[in-house]
Structures are given as structure tokens and as C-alpha cells.
Amino acid sequence: MRLKVIACEVLMREICYCVARSRHTIDLAFTKKNGHDQVDTLRQEIQSLIDAADEGEYDAILLGYGLCGNGTVGLEARHTPLVIPRAHDCCTLFLGSKHKFEELFAENPSQPFSSPGYLERGDGDVHSSSLRKTLGLDRSFEDYAAQYGEENARYIMDTLFPAFRLETHEQRVLFIEIPETAQEGAAQRLRAQAEGDGKDFIEIEGRIDLIRNLLDGNWNDHDYLQVPPGHAIAGVYDWHTICRAASSEEEPHEDPNS
């Protein structure tokens, strides 16, 4: 197959590793990691890269993102199918499993994490999971406390996130490193930074499976959404389906609490 990959640059190491080993012909395009700060702009940029492909040029266009704070929700497949992992954000791609992401992030949707790609690209070494933003619940404890007071803020956080504890709120940093693309000294540098900031450092071994299977064309329905021409990516906002293909007449955003 001839494939086009559009992905965030934090995945460049892993994607290039897999491209070199893929049996397919693959063209690459990367967006800057800080694009997630302006999701509407990111969506427009990705859509323009999708639209730049001529009809019949590719068998599929692969997206190296998750929902990413709704940055991919509403993206449309024109004449070429889109394929996107069923993931809330790129952390799932580094972990290699949406179930592993749920295990680590369900209790703290803004848990900071990093990877070699975050350390070597752009500004900032640590990223907070976009899960809370994706769900429309991206206000922090501090935001609620400033508006409603600490006691009410605790009640709000306990209601939205029952396992939330102020004493551990963002007081640890997860570093995810995939063995195949490990960067010498990266974990040690981030550990020193985290401990210097008084935070716990936790190193986790990631898996390259989701990225490799995406580029190899192994698109099982459990892990990937295939979007046919004339359809767009819609958010489902659960732990398993995560996203679906919607017709162009449908509203791409669903109520996360429905």
C-alpha cells in the first residue's frame, strides 16, 4: 500500500523507526507538539494536510494522534479513508494500549507525563494528559478554588474524580520510554528535573505495538477507527470505543456525560 502519515512530532522517533521497517510506501508529515495548545488551529492544520492529498494518491491517510483535547474531532475523510488509533491522546500510543492508559490515568486525568519525543522537540519537557480537556472538564483544582473556595473545590473534584487527592495532585511525573526508540540519558535528565521540583519520578516501559500496527496496516476495530470518505471523526468519550465515524450531516461532538 501507499500511505500518508500525519502525526505529532513527539512521535517522530517511533514513527520513523516503524517506517524504516514497514513493507509499505509511506509519506510523512508532522505537526508541532505545541499545536495541542490551540486545538482549533491544530484541527485546521491537520485537515489541510489531509486535503493536500490527491484523489487516488494514497490507499489511506494515517493519523498519529488520539482525540487530543478534541483536536481531531471533526476531521473529515474526503476521497481517501482515514485511520486513527482509538486513543484519548498520544500517551496511549506510547503505552501501546488504551487499557494501560485507563489504568494509569483514570484517577488523575491531568497526570503529567513525558517521553523522549517531548524532551527533544520544542519547549517544555512534560505534558499533562489532555483527557480532562477532551471531556470538557479541564479546569484544575486551583481554578475551582479561586472561584469557589478550597472546600467547595474539594467537593467538585471529589464529585468529578472520586479518586482525586490534593496531596498527590500533579506531584509525580511519568516518563514513558519505548525500548526500541530509547534515548540515552533522557530518563536521567527528567528524573533530576522532577526531583529538583519536589516531584516523584516514575519510569514506565512503553510498547510500540499501536504505532507499528498503524503503519503496517493491521487495523483491527478494537484499536483503530477507519473513517470512510464522506465521514468525519466523532468523539464517543468512553474508555473503549473513544471515537467513531460520523456522516457529514451529523454533529461530531457527543455529550461526554450521556
PyMOL commands that set and color helices and strands:
alter all, ss='L'
color gray80, all
select helices_A, chain A and resi 9-21+33-37+39-51+90-95+98-105+116-120+131-134+141-148+150-160+166-168+179-181+186-196+209-216
alter helices_A, ss='H'
color red, helices_A
select strands_A, chain A and resi 2-8+25-31+60-64+82-85+112-114+127-128+172-177+200-205+224-227+231-235+243-247
alter strands_A, ss='S'
color yellow, strands_A
deselect
rebuild
show_as cartoon
